[in-house]
Structures are given as C-alpha cells and as structure tokens.
Amino acid sequence: MNITVITVGSRGDVQPYVALAAGLKAAGHDVQLATHRNFEPLIRGRGLEFAPVEGNPRAAVESDLGQEWLATGSNALAFVRHMARIMRPMMAQAARDCLDASRHADLIIYSMLGWLAAHHLTEHLGVPGMAAYLQPAHPTRAFPPITDVSRIRLGGRYNRLTYLVGEQVFWLVFRTGVNEARREVLGLPPLPLRAPFPEARRRGAPALYGYSPTVLPKPSDWPDWVRVTGYWFLDRTADWRPAPELVRFLESGPPPVYVGFGSMHARSAPSLTATVVEALRRTGQRGILLSGWGALTDTGLPDGITAVDSVPHDWLFPQTAAVVHHAGAGTTGAGLRAGVPTVAIPFFADQPFWARRVFDLGAGPRPIPLKRLTAERLAGAVQIAVQDESVRARAAEVGEAIRAEDGVAQAVEAVEELRARS
C-alpha cells in the first residue's frame, strides 16, 4: 500500500507517528509522513519520506496567544477555543499541503488534530482513512473523556454523554475554519452544525489507539474495529551516543531524578526552575533537568544538578530514581515503560487525564497541577516516588508489562487487517 500519515503539533504529537510509519515501511508499505518542517530531520533520519505541512508549533506555543493557551489549564472550552484561534489562520494552507501529500495514497492515517484536514481529504480523493490517536476519543461508559478533570462521577451514561457533548463543542469551534478549507481547497460542500463524528462511527470507521492496554484497557463497549495496540515508541538509533559529560554525571553518584516538561514553554522558566531545584535540595536528590522548549533553564544550577537539551527517554529513564514531567501521552508512556515512579505535573489538555491514570495505577504519587506547584509539594511527591516501596514496586510491575508489548507491530497488523475489511 501507498500510505500517507498526517499529524500536526509538538514533538509529542509527531514522534509516535514516526515510529508507526517506520513500522509500516518495514512491513513493505510505501509511507510518507506529512507534518511540520521542524520535524523533517527526525523523519528523514529514519529513512522515511517527508511532506511539509503549514505551521510552526514551537513558535505558536511561545507566542502571546500560545501562552494564553497554556494558561487555560483544565478549562476544556477555553483550551479548544484558544487552539482554534491559533490554528484557523493556517488551516486552508495545511489542507493544501496535506492534499499534495496524499494524491497517490491508498490509505490516509491521521492523528487527532490531523483529522481536521485528513477526514475531508478522504472524501475528496475517494480513498479510505484510518484514525490513529494517542488519547481515547470514542464515547464509552467506562470512563469520562480526557477533557473532564472533575471529580464528579455519575456513572456510565454520564461518561458517554460527556463525550458526545465534548465532540459537538469541538466541532462548533472548528466548523467555520474546516468548512472554509473544504470549500476553498477541496471544492466540497460545507458540513452542517451537527458534528460528523457519530456518522463516522456508524459507518464503522476503523481506529487505532497508540497507548498501552496496561495503562488504559480497551472498554468493553468499543467495537472490534477500534484497537488499542500499545505505545508507538521511537527508540534511539543504533549509532546514537550520549554526551560524555552526561555519562560522567550519571556514574558519579546515585540515580538522579529526571525533571522535564517536553514541548511545554513557560515564560516563568527561571521561577519554575528555582522551584524544582529547591525541591531537589530538600529531598537530597541529584537531578537531570530537560531544558527542552524552555519550561526550565539550564543556567546557574548547583552541584548535583545538570541540564540536557534532548536525550532519548529509552536510554535515560531506566537510569533514574524517578521521572517528573508534564504527563504528556508519550512521556508518560516512556516513564512507565522504564519501570520507575512518575511524579506528574500536568499543564493542560490531556495531561491531567494521564497524570490521574499514573496515580490510579499506583505508579506515582498524587499529581500536582502546575498552578498548585510549590517546592514543598514537589519535594513531598519526590520523596514518595523515591522512598515508598509500594509505589516503586507497582511502577516496576507496570514497566515490565509495557515492555512485553509491541505497539508498533500490533498497529501494523491492525492496519493491514482493518484495511482488508474496509
């Protein structure tokens, strides 16, 4: 098959699809990955074809509007509205780019945000599409959606209803921009006020979920054309080597605590860094800080704490005493696979959902939302992570189960099977 994979967003939104695309290529398919130019080296470095899509996620996050977006926290409506304001100016061009990348495709696989263009490309081109998501989106009675961070639990009917309401709100916020792209780029009629998602489910549109069933089992009320495959990990390449100074740091003392917030950006980075450093000082722990996209700084750090700009999680995390992060889907999976406790500090979006899952699994202490973070609270959570034997044992147990899974292989098998049935 000639397959186009479409995904947009931060590195956490792209990297799993690189792993999926590489698995599809290894299975003999011709694969092209369409995303932002920022990630072209990552994609071509894995021997994959690349197609550019409008947008610079790092610039978007660092903008004034992007900072307002990050500040929405657990307010789901504000989150979606800000996201739409960021994305709408580029939606028509992104649709053109995705169309160019998909003209010869036999199958289009798309991420959750990639749906904004890909769903309509399948209609325009007359080729099948397949959702491939990193967060649960199909309605279920088993648990509330990722946007529901309230403690209210009113049972299965309430859970399912919140999905339907949430996807309708999402559609109403994005509908104008989507319909403009349909008309201007694809020559398609506008879609009505009613969200298109229920109709796609009625047609039995296939879908994959790239997270572990150990972390979140497939609900019994999802159909067989929805598969939870396991995480799509993109591990380090065979020729990757760590910086000698990082190796020396790891060897110079007990396992450190990793602290990193991935693609999150904070203009209060010096203050956030000071909070982290003080928490590590209070617990007597060494630390490795990820400077990443700017949530933490790498200057003025005391002895026993070092900073890295980027390092493969599959290499570093097993060498740590615990991992402290924002609970993005990919970082959460990497931390759990390493078998070390997780301290989750969710910023926004799906992060509170995954943070809560870690806690419910017993693989880490209670999450600390960013707005409630203090050195005292973080020190207490780190202390639990490094000293509570029940948490450490449970983290190790979850890690062993995830390491036994092969999400990419399961996804490739599902793609081939579901495509044959469609």
N, C-alpha and C positions, 0 to 999 in steps of 0.2 A: 504494500500500500504506500501511496504518497500521502504523508500526514503532515499537517501544519498544526503546531502547538502555539496557542496565543495566551500570553499572560502579561499583565502590567502591574506596576507597583514597585515596592522596595526589593532589596535583595532577598528578603524572606519570602516574598511573593513570586520570585523568579527561580531561585536555586533549586527547589524541589522539581520544577518542570524541566530543568536541565538534566537532572537525574532520570526523570521519566523518559525524556527524549532520547537520552543515551541508551536506555534500556530497549526502547523501541528500535533504535538503529541497530543495536547488537542482535536483535531478533530478525534482522533482514529488511526492515522497512526504510524507506526514504523519508527523512524527517527534517523539517525546517522549523526553527523556533523564532517566533515573532515577538519582540519586546523592545524595550528602550535601548538606545545606543550605549548607555552606561555599562551594559552587561555583554556587549559584543565580545570583549576578550575572554570572559568566562565561558561563553558559549562556543566560540571558535576553538578555545583551548581544549575543549572536549571533542573536537572533530565534528561538530555539528554545523549545519547551515544556519545562517542568521539572517533575519529580515528586520529592518528598523521600524519602530512604532513611535509616533509622536509622544513627547513628554519626557521630563527630567524629574524623577521622583525626589532626588535629593534637593534640588532647587525648590521644588514645591513644598517640601517639609520645612525648609529653612526660611521660607517667605513669611511675611506677616500673617497671611491667611493660613498658611500651614501651621504656624504656631498657635493660632486660634483653634485650628482643627485638633491639634494635640491636646489643647486645654479643655476640650469637650468631655474628656474622661469617660464616665459611664452613661452620659446623656446620649442615648441612641439616636434620637431625632436630630439633635444638633450635630452629631457626628456625620450622619448621612447628608444633611444639608450643606455642611462645610465641604464634604468630599465632592458633592455635585458642583459647588461653586469653583472648586479647583479644576475639576475635570471637564466641565462643559465647554470652555473655550477651545479645547483640543480634541473634542470628540469626533468632529467631522473629518479632520485630518487623520486621526487614529483609525477611523473606519476605512479611509482610502488606503492607508498603509497595510492594514490587515487584509483588505481585498487584494492588493498586489501580492501579498504573501500567500494567498490561498487559491489563486486562479487555477492551479493544477492539482489541487488537493483532492484525494478520495475520501478523506476524513479530516474534520477540524476538531481538535481537542482544545478546550478553553478553560481558563481559571474563572473564579467568581466574578472579578472585575472584567476579565476578558469577555464575559458574556455580553457586555454592553455593545460590542461590535460583532462577535462571532455568531451569536444566535441569529442575527439578521443576515449575515453572510451565507449561512446555510440555506436560508430561504432564497436569497438572490442567486446563488450558484447552483442550487439544487443538489447539494451534497449533504451527507449526514454529519451531524455534530455530536459531540460527547462532552458532557460536563466533567471536569476533574477539579475537585475542590479540596481545600485544606481545612475547612471548617464545616460542621454539619449545617445543612440548609433545608433539607427535605422535612416537611412537617412530621412530627412524631408526638405520641403521647408520653414517651419515655422521659423526656427532659425538655426544659424550656430552651428557646433559641439563644445563640451566643450574645444577642443584644439585651437579654433580660438578666440583669445582675441583681435584681431584687431578691429578698429572702422569702417572698411570698410563694407558697407552694399550694396551689389549689387543685392539683390532680391532672390527669391525662387530658381531659377536654380543654382545660385552660392552657396547658402546654401547646396543644395543637393549634388552638385559636391564635395564640401569640405569634406563631409562625405566619399564619395567613394574614394577620394584621400587619406584621412587620414587612412582609414582601410587598404588600399593597402600598405601604408608605414609601418603601424604596422605589417602587415603580413610579409613583406620583412625583417624587422628587426628580427622577432622571428622565421621565417620559418626554419632556419637551426637547431635551438635547438628543435623545435617541431618535425621535421622530424627525428631527432636522437632518440627522445623518442618514436615516432611511430615505428621505426624500431627495436630498442633495447629492448623495454619493451612490446610493443603490437603486434609486428610482422605484422605491417601494411605497405603498400607501401607509399612512400613519396608523399606529395601533391605538385602540380605544383606552378609556380610563381604567378599565379592568386589567389587572396585572396578567401577563401572559404565562406565568409560571404554572398555575393549575392545569391549563390546557396541555402544556408540555408533559406534565406528569400523567395526564390521562392518556396521552399517546404512548406512554412507556419509554420516554426519552432516557437513554442509558446514562449512568453517572458513576464516577469513581470518587472515593474519598481517600486522600493520602495521609491518613493518620492511623495510629495503631488501635486495633480492637482491644488490646490490653488496656489502653488508656480510656477508650470510649467504645464499648461494644456496639455492634450494629443493632438498632432497635428491631424488635420482632414485627413491628408494623411497617417496616420498609420493604418494598418488593424485591424480587431477586435480581432485577436489572439495576439495582443500586448496590455497589460493592464497597466495602471498607477493606482496603488492601494492605494496610500497614504504611509506615512512613516512606517517603521517597528521599532517602538520604543520598547526598552527593559527597562522598568521602574524598579525602586528599588524593592527589595524583601520586603515582609511584615515584616520581622524581622530586616531590616536594621535600624540602629540608627546613627545619626550624632554625631561627637565628641562634647563633652560638651563645649570645648573652642570655637568651631566654632559657636555654638548656642549663646554663650555669646557675641561673636563679632557681630553677626547679630542683636542682641537685644540691643546693646549698642549705636546705632546711626541710622541715615537714611540708606535706602537701598544702598549697595555698588555697584560699577561697577566690574563685573567679567572680568578677563583677563586670557585667556588660549589658548595654541596652540596645545593641544592634543598630538598626536604622533609625532609632528614635533620636531626636535632636532637641537639646534644651539650651535656651539662652541663659539659663541659670546654671550652666555646667560647672563653674567654679564652686557654687554653693552645694550642688549635688555631690560633687567630688569630695568636698570637705566633710559632708555628712557620711559618706562611705568610708573615708579614711578614719574618721573618729570612731565609727562603729567597729572597724577592724582593730583599732588601737584598744578599745575597751575589751574586746574579746581575746586580744593577744594573738590574733591570726595574721599570717602573711597574706598578701593579696596580689592578684593579677587583674589590672583594670583594662578593659577594652575601650579605647578612645572612639573607635567606630565613626559614626556620623556626627559626633560632637556632644553626646549627652554627658560624657566625662572628659576631663582634661588630663593631659599627660605631663604636666609640669609641676615642679615643686613637691614631688611625692617623697615621703620619708623612707628611711631604710626599711626593708622588708616588704615594700610595695613597689611593683613595677607596672609599666603600661605597655600594651601592644596595640597596633593599629588593626591587625587582622591576623587570625590564626585558625586553622581548621579545628572545628569542635571535636571531631572524632579523634584527633591526636591529643588535644589539651584536656578535655573534660575528664577523662579517666584518671588523670594525674592530679586532680584537685580534691580538696576535702568537701567542698560543696560548690554549687553554682548559684549566683544571684543574678537574676535577669528580669526582663520585662514580660516574660511569658508569651512571647510571640509563638505561633504554632511550631515553627521549625526549631527554634532554640529550645522550646520545651521538650520536643521530641529528642533532640540531641542530648540534653541534660539527663533525661530519664533513661535513655539508652546507655549512658555512661555508668549508671548504677549508683550515682552519688545524689545526696539530698538537694532539693531545689528550694531556694528562697525566691518567691515571686513578688515582683513589684510592678504590677500592671499599670500601663499608662492609659490605654483606651482600646476601642474596637473589640476584637475577640479576646484580648489579653486577660481581662477578668475571668472569662469563662475557663480558659486553660489553667489559669492560676488556681481557680477553685478545684478543678479536676485533680491537680497535683496534691492539693491538701486532702481532698476526699479519698485519694488513693493511699494516703498515709506516707507519701514520699517527700514531704516537706512540711514546714510549719505553716500556720495561717498566713495568707497573703497580706501584703501591706500596700494598699493603693498609693500611688505616687504622692497624691495630695496629703496623705497622712504620714508620710515617711519622716522619721526623725532618727538621729543617731542612736537614741536609746531603744527605739522599736527595732531597728535593723540589728543592733547588737544582740538583742534578745532572740530574734529569729535565727541569726547565725549561730548563736550558742546552742539552740535546739538542733540545728542542722548538723553541727559537728560533734555533739555530745550525746544526743538522745539515741540510744541503741535501737529502739523500736523503729524510729524513723530511718535510720541508716540501714537496718535490715530490710525494711519494706522497699526502700529505694533500690537496694541491690537486687531484690526479687523482681521488681518491675523491669529493671535493666536487663536481667537475664532473659525474661520473656520477650522483650522487644528485640534483643539481639538474635533470638531464634527466628524472627520473622524476616521475610524478604519482600518488602512492599513493592519494590520496582518489578520484580519477577511476577508477583501476583497481579499487578496493574497491567503489565504487558499481556499476560494470559487473559485477563478480563477484557482488554481492548479487542483482542482477536476474537474472543468468543461472542461478545456483545455485538461487534460489528457484523459477524457472520449471521446473527439472528435478526439484525435490523433490516 
